[in-house]
């Protein structure tokens, strides 16, 4: 029986280029990713609307303030909609006759020590960003301060759940499915990165079209390419999940203190778009240097090892 694992050294994006996988199977995996992402995006909006009517409005009548309710309901709806993408990613892996554990990394597991380091870098960078905002007084950095700090861990957990679901499907399944359609690892990595990043933009296309925010869309595209690069460089999704969480946290920073007023994920201009990407580039640079210094595994030959 053909093996569902790469027979030679393989990078993360090319891990579905195996003797058991077929072009049809890879296309099925891509289809699962696109359907999952579409459903999650629509479900997030629908759940937010329903929860707003059932929860936020009654609370507003009682408390007289809707800001915290709107934020938490929106985050909880996104987490609830995106969490099922992880088991859907496992389903896509089964179609390619590969165990789901190889979605985590080329090591076939979640590298928890490495994951915690990446999460720490993302969290420290987000908090530093808020500190810089407090000192700099830039016109692009504002503060509404409408959320109490005791809600910070709640926001962090909800963002982490959403980031995990999104990254497993975008960079784990879609990126891999597209990359594995071609034989060249370099071409495959670039192709997978571009397609998954464009789909990332399309997930927010309604908002971007409504606001006419081309620079905001460009910022999301560049962030997607950056995340795909990190996955390729580190051989797993741990760093991408941490960076995605940090990006969301930076977007919500103005609700706790100084930060870019970008809660909806928009930039509304070139300078804010650059300001939004700056900390993510820094985080990516730090994680890349850490990975190289620690020799984090970025390629594997699991079938050769198994046999």
C-alpha positions in Angstrom: 0.0 0.0 0.0 1.4 3.4 -0.9 2.6 5.5 2.0 0.7 8.6 3.1 3.9 10.2 4.3 6.8 11.9 2.3 9.5 9.4 1.4 12.3 12.1 1.3 13.1 15.3 3.2 10.0 17.5 3.0 9.2 21.0 4.2 5.8 21.7 5.9 4.0 23.0 2.8 5.0 20.0 0.7 4.0 17.4 3.3 1.0 16.1 1.2 3.3 15.3 -1.7 3.3 11.6 -0.9 3.0 8.2 -2.8 -0.6 7.7 -1.5 -1.8 11.2 -2.4 -3.3 12.0 -5.8 -4.2 15.2 -7.5 -7.8 14.5 -6.9 -7.2 13.9 -3.2 -5.3 17.2 -2.9 -8.1 19.0 -4.7 -10.6 17.5 -2.3 -8.4 18.7 0.6 -8.5 22.2 -0.9 -12.2 22.0 -1.3 -12.7 21.1 2.4 -10.5 24.1 3.3 -12.5 26.5 1.2 -15.9 25.2 2.4 -14.7 25.3 6.0 -13.4 28.8 5.8 -16.6 30.0 4.1 -18.9 28.4 6.6 -16.8 29.7 9.5 -16.8 33.3 8.2 -20.5 33.3 7.6 -21.2 31.5 10.9 -19.1 34.1 12.8 -21.2 37.0 11.5 -24.5 35.2 12.0 -23.7 34.1 15.6 -22.5 37.7 16.4 -25.8 39.1 15.1 -28.0 36.6 17.0 -26.0 36.9 20.2 -26.2 40.7 20.0 -30.0 40.5 19.9 -30.3 37.9 22.6 -27.5 39.0 24.9 -26.0 42.4 24.3 -29.3 44.4 24.0 -30.7 43.0 27.3 -27.4 43.7 29.0 -27.3 47.2 27.6 -30.8 47.9 29.1 -29.5 46.7 32.4 -25.9 48.1 32.5 -26.2 51.0 30.1 -23.0 50.2 28.2 -22.7 47.9 25.2 -19.0 48.1 24.3 -17.8 45.2 26.5 -20.7 43.1 25.4 -20.3 43.7 21.7 -16.5 42.9 21.9 -16.9 39.8 23.9 -19.9 38.5 21.9 -18.0 39.1 18.6 -14.9 37.3 19.9 -16.9 34.4 21.3 -18.8 34.1 18.1 -15.5 33.9 16.1 -14.0 31.4 18.5 -17.2 29.2 18.3 -17.2 29.4 14.5 -13.5 28.8 13.9 -12.9 26.1 16.5 -14.5 23.4 14.4 -12.0 24.1 11.6 -9.4 22.0 13.5 -11.3 18.7 13.3 -12.2 19.7 9.7 -8.5 20.0 9.0 -8.0 16.5 10.4 -10.7 15.3 7.9 -8.8 16.8 5.1 -5.7 15.0 6.2 -7.6 11.7 6.3 -8.6 12.3 2.7 -4.9 12.5 1.9 -4.3 9.3 3.9 -2.2 11.0 6.5 -2.6 11.1 10.3 -3.8 14.4 11.6 -0.9 14.7 13.9 1.3 15.7 11.0 -0.8 18.9 10.7 0.8 20.2 13.8 4.4 20.1 12.5 6.9 18.1 10.5 7.7 16.4 13.9 4.2 14.9 13.9 3.2 16.6 17.2 2.7 20.0 18.8 6.1 21.1 20.0 4.7 22.6 23.2 8.0 24.2 24.4 8.4 26.0 21.1 4.7 26.9 21.0 4.9 28.5 24.5 8.0 30.5 23.5 6.2 31.8 20.4 3.1 32.7 22.4 5.3 34.5 24.9 7.0 36.5 22.1 3.6 37.5 20.6 2.1 38.5 24.0 5.2 40.6 25.0 5.2 42.3 21.6 1.5 43.2 21.9 2.0 44.6 25.4 5.1 46.5 24.2 3.0 47.9 21.3 0.5 49.3 23.8 3.3 50.8 25.9 4.9 52.4 22.8 1.5 53.8 21.9 1.2 55.4 25.4 4.6 57.1 25.0 4.6 58.0 21.3 1.2 59.8 21.1 1.0 59.1 17.4 -2.2 60.3 15.6 -2.6 56.7 14.5 -2.5 55.4 18.0 -5.6 56.0 20.1 -7.3 54.6 23.2 -10.9 54.0 24.1 -10.1 52.1 27.3 -13.6 50.6 27.4 -12.6 47.1 28.6 -11.4 46.3 32.1 -8.1 44.6 32.4 -9.6 41.6 34.1 -11.2 40.8 30.7 -7.7 40.6 29.1 -7.3 36.8 29.7 -10.8 36.2 28.3 -10.0 38.1 25.1 -6.6 36.3 24.9 -8.2 32.9 25.1 -10.9 33.7 22.6 -8.3 35.1 20.1 -6.1 32.0 20.6 -9.0 29.7 19.8 -9.9 31.7 16.6 -6.3 31.9 15.5 -5.8 28.1 16.0 -8.8 27.3 13.8 -7.9 29.8 11.1 -4.3 28.8 10.9 -4.9 25.0 10.8 -7.2 25.5 7.9 -5.4 28.4 6.0 -1.8 27.5 6.5 -2.3 23.9 7.5 -4.7 22.6 4.9 -5.1 25.2 2.1 -1.5 26.1 2.0 -0.4 22.4 1.9 -3.1 21.4 -0.6 -2.1 24.0 -3.1 1.6 23.7 -2.6 1.5 19.9 -3.1 -0.1 20.3 -6.5 3.3 21.0 -8.0 6.5 19.1 -7.6 9.0 21.9 -7.0 9.2 22.7 -3.3 10.1 26.3 -3.8 7.4 27.0 -6.4 4.9 25.0 -4.2 5.7 27.0 -1.1 5.2 30.3 -2.9 2.0 29.1 -4.7 0.5 27.9 -1.4 1.4 31.1 0.4 -0.1 33.3 -2.2 -3.4 31.4 -2.5 -3.9 31.0 1.2 -3.2 34.7 1.7 -5.6 35.8 -0.9 -8.3 33.6 0.6 -7.5 35.3 3.9 -8.3 38.6 2.3 -11.5 37.3 0.7 -12.7 36.3 4.2 -12.9 40.0 5.0 -13.7 41.2 1.5 -17.2 42.4 2.3 -15.8 44.8 5.0 -13.0 46.0 2.8 -15.4 46.6 -0.2 -17.9 48.4 2.1 -15.2 50.7 3.5 -13.1 51.0 0.3 -10.1 50.1 2.4 -7.6 48.8 -0.2 -4.6 49.4 2.2 -6.3 47.3 4.9 -6.8 44.5 2.4 -3.1 44.8 1.4 -2.1 44.6 5.0 -4.0 41.4 5.5 -2.4 40.0 2.4 1.1 40.8 3.5 0.3 39.4 7.0 -0.9 36.1 5.4 2.3 35.9 3.3 4.3 36.5 6.5 2.5 33.7 8.3 3.1 31.3 5.5 6.8 32.2 5.5 7.0 31.5 9.2 5.3 28.1 8.8 7.8 27.2 6.1 10.7 28.4 8.2 9.7 26.7 11.4 8.2 23.5 10.0 4.9 23.8 11.9 1.9 25.9 12.8 2.9 26.8 16.4 4.5 30.1 15.5 1.8 31.1 13.0 -0.9 30.5 15.6 1.0 32.7 18.1 1.5 35.5 15.5 -2.2 35.4 14.4 -3.2 35.7 18.0 -0.8 38.6 18.5 -2.2 40.3 15.4 -5.7 40.1 16.8 -4.6 41.3 20.2 -2.9 44.3 18.7 -6.1 45.1 16.8 -8.0 45.1 20.1 -5.4 47.0 22.0 -7.2 50.3 22.0 -10.0 48.8 24.1 -7.5 48.3 27.0 -5.2 51.2 26.4 -3.2 53.0 23.6 -3.0 51.2 20.3 -4.0 51.5 16.6 -7.7 52.2 16.3 -8.2 49.1 14.2 -10.7 46.9 16.1 -12.5 46.0 12.9 -9.3 44.9 11.3 -9.1 47.9 9.0 -6.4 50.5 8.3 -8.2 53.1 6.3 -4.9 54.4 4.8 -1.3 53.6 4.0 0.3 55.0 7.3 -1.9 53.0 9.6 -1.5 49.9 7.4 2.3 50.2 7.8 2.0 50.8 11.5 -0.2 47.7 11.8 2.3 45.5 10.1 5.4 46.8 11.9 5.0 44.8 15.1 4.1 41.6 13.1 7.3 41.9 11.1 9.3 42.4 14.3 7.6 39.3 15.8 8.4 37.2 12.7 12.0 38.3 12.8 12.4 37.4 16.4 10.8 34.0 15.9 12.9 33.3 12.8 16.1 34.1 14.7 15.0 32.0 17.7 14.2 29.0 15.4 17.6 29.2 13.8 19.4 29.6 17.1 17.6 26.6 18.6 17.7 24.4 15.5 13.9 24.1 15.3 13.1 21.2 12.9 11.8 22.5 9.5 12.1 19.4 7.3 11.4 15.7 7.9 11.5 12.3 6.2 8.9 10.5 8.4 8.2 7.6 6.1 11.9 6.8 5.7 12.3 6.9 9.5 9.2 4.7 10.1 10.5 2.0 7.7 
